[in-house]
Amino acid sequence: MKRFDFRKDVLPHLLSIAAFILLTLIYFNPAVFGGKSLKQHDILQYQGSAQEIVEYREEYKEEPLWTNSMFGGMPAYLISTLHNGEIIQKAANWVIGIFPHPTGMILIHLFSFYILLLAFGVRPVYAAIGAFAFAFASYTFISLAAGHNNKIKALGYAPLVLAGVILVFRNRLFSGFLIAAIGVALNIGSNHFQITYYLCFILFILGVVEFVFAFREKLLPIFFKKVAVLVFAALIGLGANLGSFLTTFEYAKFTMRGGTELKPTEESNITSKGGLDKEYAFHWSYGVFESFSLLIPNIQGGASNGELDKESNFYKRLVQNGVPEVQAEEYIKSAPLYWGDQPGTAGPTYLGAIVCFLFVLGMLILDTKTRIWLLTATVLAIILSWGKNFASFNYIVFDYLPGYNKFRSVSWTLIIAQICVPLGAILALSKVMETRFSDDLFKKLLIATGITGGLCLLFAMFAGLAGFEAPIDEQLATQASWIVQSLREDREAILRADAIRSLILIVISAALIWAAWKEKLSKLIAALIIGLLVIFDHWSVDKRYLNNENFERRVVEQHFAPTGADEAILADTTNYRVLNLLNPWNDARTSYYHQSVGGYSGAKMQRYQDMIDRHLSQETSRLVQNLQKGQLDFSDLGVLNMLNTKYFMFGETKNEVLKNPGALGSAWFISELKKVNSPDEEISALNTINPESIAVIDASKFDIEKLEYSQDSSASIKLVEYKPNHLIYNSENASEGFAVFSEIYYPKGWEAYIDGEKEPILRVNYILRGLKIPAGKHKIEFKFEPKSYSIGNTVAMFSSIFLLVCALGLIFYRNKKRKDNILQE
């Protein structure tokens, strides 16, 4: 072991860390120095949906695990659930929380990719450049602006997992095991399994390539030993997050990803066999031509609504046609510039002109093993992102690759390229800067420059050949043809300008490498200049999509300030649900104050989605139509009534609230159970029954003999104590009865007790709970106590402690070895 040298062993890393922190603080200065918050649509939706959970947690110092604030009720696992046993994740979140959001998110990316490049033996200066190239890729910042925080965290930890794998394959078994296990723990703990799934693509390809080379070199026993270490690391990492993993895995079978029991319809986005419908999953498919946005940022216009300046054709034509300048300035702030294949986009996946150039160079000069797995993963990511635009391949993958049909937005596969392309680029930069000049290397430099720079030059020269047509143009043309023409001219100008921009960056970078080879410039200085150019490249593109205008003061307070409608409803202290008629199925603001029939979640229960598709959407539409006619008719709202929908909101004032006299309350006794023999019959029967007196039960799933009950007018059942995970009712009935509860049925974790004795919960009316109630006075309780949470938490704690002990052991071992080495010298 070499003697410790602070200047060589520590100082470069400290400088890199300082640079990471400084750059992120500068970029997000409104949050750091201005006291502002990033306005993220999805985070505001999350805060609305999580409010009941947060309030319960603060009051009772425990997790409710269930919330009634959205979609009638659902597990809280994918909304907001803390797992106290997941120590590694909690520690990482605490560190992230030191920095103003979203600074900590980007620092995850920087440190993680930096460690990955160090695992390859790259010098710190090159690793720092690569970390910035990865962390500041446009997709990350576009996702941040949208509020996809879990996705960003999961992506940020992915390189850490890869770093551990690389170290193990490079015979650093213990340190590789530790980093891989921690990386897996943090990645899975981010609770975004689509990113984890794509990470597995990279690891699988890397593993196959390593296997082939081990087979050729007759080193298979060593290979399988390394794989065993990595499998153990994955199990420990998974164990450190077993609470969140088990609950999510258990719940996933009942969500939209799990498939429906109903026969498919034209309106359904889910297949009966499980997984998403192809059309739904491939809705956001990247265009083949759009893939060049990896090299040229706004090759297809950028975001669906982008900003133009006063020199644009659109602005000039607006003014020329009599639009006031003030109004024209507003129009150009949100011009329809995107003309790609997706139905809409917040911006392109841009990896950087210099990074793409260096990646192509890497595919010419790196060792065969590295080239194969990086290129294979990148090409596969691009092809998969095309989705329906390359259906002959992607539909086969969708149908036969296990788990792939659980995820939508196939354009997300480009995160594979976001990892692999900067990695290959920096490995190439490191190699060319540390290799002596040769004619062969110079030839490959020219080829890489010619491929990437040549493409940019061609796009700049022949930009006018493209049509620049967008679907919205047809609608705009009805207003005035000059609007469409001016926008197409601006789209062409944007393409040409960005192509020239990328060309210049590529040529300068190639020239710097050549100058370093010829010793006209020191290699360190050349590398630093290239690093600054990479920063400029990414920074300037990112600012198009996430800039100071995205930050505001008091974002949460303003968004959730109670309206007159909220206050009018909150005056009612009984238990009920609310439906916001303005945006019922994609709104979580209502959930901040009320138990909502609607909500906002990509992981709602499939049964509830079935009910939305088959009943709730139609009932809501009929109600709105009646209101528009001035009619207050609640008679045909059977499903909304059985969900105890007592209030309808159609605005923000107290006068824009309707009280529904037909809401059936928290629970009620019925007189008849109607047997059906399939889920389709069960959900269809709701069109004909009166839920106040009749309930439907699927006899193929639930066995019950007695169907007729006495509906005594004096019988009563009342909710007397409410917690989202513990409901208490008092009932009184002269003879045996059957009660329907306006609570969503979920089979994993809910238990019912009558006077302390456990009773089976039956599912009725497709989504509700039902119980047989003996005659007399009774205390009825529903408790939500899923075993997956308690078991997972226990395992997570032991796994986390094991990882921490291993980390301390590694530190102690290396410190002792260093001291022994000094003594020997």
C-alpha positions, 0 to 999 in steps of 0.5 A: 500500500502506498504512503498516504499523501493528502495532496494526491489522495484527498485534496482532489476529492475535496475540490470536486466536492466543493465544486459540486456544492458551489455549482448546485448552490449557484444554479438553485440560488433562488431556493438557497439565497432567495427563500423561494421554493420550486413550484412542482406540479406533482409535488403539490399534488403529493402534498394534497394527497399526503396531508391526512397522513402527515397530520395523523403521523404528527398527532399519533407518532405512528404511520396510518398506512391507509388514507381516505383522502383519495379515491374513496380510500387506498393504502398510503404506501406509494403516497407517504409512508415512513419505514423506521427500520430503513436506517440507510434511507433515513440517513441519506434523506437527512443528508439531502435535507441539509441542502435546500430543495432541490439542491440535494437531489442534484448532489446525489447525482453528482456524488454517485456518478463521481464514485462510479467513474472512480471505480473505473480508475478515472482521475478525479478531474475527469470524474468531476466532469463526468459527474456534471455531464450526468447530473445536469442532463436536461431530463433530470432538470425537466423532471425536477420542474415537473416534481418527479422527485422519487424518479430523480432520487432513484436515477441518482442512486443508480450509478452507485449500484453500478459502481459497486458492480464494477468494483466487484468485477475488478476484484475489489470484492468487499468494497464493491459488495458494500457500495453495491448493497448501499446503492441497492438500498438507496435505489429501492428505497426511492420507491420508483421501480421503473427506474430500478427496472431500467437499471437492471437492463444495464446490469444484465447486459454488463453481466452477459458481457462479463460472462462471455469474456469469462467463458472465453478466458476460462475464468467462469468459477471466478465469475460466479464467485463475483456474481454470488457476492453481487447477489448477496449485496442485492439481497442485503440492499433489498433487505434494508428496504424490505418494508417499502418493497414488500408493501409496494409489491403486495399492493401492486397486484391490486393497482392499475399495473396488476390488471383487471378481472373485467373483460377488456373494453375500448375505454380500459387502459388495463389488460385482463392478464395484468399490466398496461394496455399497449396504447396506454403504455406507448402513448409517450413514444419518442420519435425516431428523428427525435432521438437526435435530441440527444445531440442537438437539444431542440431539434424538434422544437423543445417543449410543447410550449416554449419561449421565443424572443422579439426577433422571432417570426411569430412575434413580428407577424403578431405585431404586423397583424395588429396584436398589441406588443404587450399581448404579443409578448405574452403569446411568445412566452408560451408558443407551440414549438414542439413538432415531434411524435409525442402528444406533448413534452416538457422538453427533450432528453439532451445528453450534451453535444460534447458528451455525445462526441466523446461517447462516439470517440469512446466506441472507437478507442475503449477496450472491447468489453467496455464498448460492447456493453455500453453501446448495446445498452445505449442502442437498446435504450434508444430503440425501446424509447421509440415504442409504437414508432418501432412496434415490430420490436417493441410490442414483442418486448412488451408482450414477453419481457417479464414486468415490462408491461407494468410501466408506461412512458417508454421514453423513460428508457432513455435514462439508460443512455443518460447513464451509459453515454456520459460514462463512455464519454469520460472513459474516452476523455480520460484515455485520450488525455493519458495516451501518447499521440498516434496517427491511429488515435488522430484518425479516430478523433477525426472519425468521431468529429466527422460523425457527430459534427457532420450530423450537426452540419447536415441538420444546419444546412438542410433544416429547411427540408423538414416539414416542421408540422405539428398537430396543433397547426391544423387548429391554429390555421383556422384562426390565420394561416400566417400564424402557422407559417411563422411558427414553422419558420421559427421551428426551423430557425431553432433547429438550425441554431441548435445544430450550429451550437452543437457543431461549434462545441464539438469542433472546439472540444476536438481541437482541445484534445488535438492541442493537448496531444501536440503539447500546445496546451497542457492536458490538465488545462485542456481537460478543464476547458472541456469541463467548462464547456460541458458545464456551459452546454448543459447549464444553458440548455437546462435553464430553458426548462428550469430557471429562476421563474420556476421558483416562487415564495409561499408556493404551498401556502398559496396553493392550499389556502382554503377557499370559500367552498372548502370552508363551507364544507368543513363546517360539517363535522360528520364523516362524508366524501367530496367530489370536485366536478372541475377536475375529479380524477386528476386533482389532489388539492381537494384531498388536502382538506377533504376525503375525496372521491377523486384524486391524483395517483398513478397507483390507484386501485384497479377496482376503483379505476374500473368503477371510474370507467364504468360508473363514476365518470358517467354519473359525474357527466350526467350530474354536470349536464343536469346542472347546466340545465338548471336541474338538481337531480341526485336520483341516479347517482347510485355509486356516488351515493354509496360512496357517501358523496355528500358534497359536490364542488364546482368552484371556489366560492361557498355558493359553488358547493352542492349538498347531496341529500342522497348520500348514504352515510358511513354505513347502512343496513340492507334488506337483500344481498343479490348474488352474481357469478362474475366480476362483470356481472357484479359491476354491471348490476350496479346499474339496476339496484338501489344500493340503499336496500340491495347490495351485490356480492360475487358468489364466485369469490365469497360464500354466503348463504343468507340473502334476505335480511330484515331492514328494521327502520329502528336499526342503526349503525353509526361511525363513532370514532374515525382514524384512517386505519381504525374505524369504530362503529356502534350498531343496534338492530333487532334481528341479524342484519347485513351492513354495507360500509362506504369504505373501500375493500382491500384484502391485505391488512384490514381486519374486522372485529365485532365486540372484539371477535374477528369476523370475515370482511365481504366485498360487496358492490364491487369495491365496498366492505360488508359485514353480517351483524348479529342482533343486538347492540355491538361495537364494530371495528376495522383495523388496518395492520398489514403484516408486510409492513411489520415484517419488512420493517424488522428485516430492514432494520437488521439489514441496515445494521449489518450494512453499517457494521460492514462500513465501519469494518471497512474503514477500520481495516483500511485505517489499520492497514495504512498505519501498519504500512507507515510503521513498516516504512 
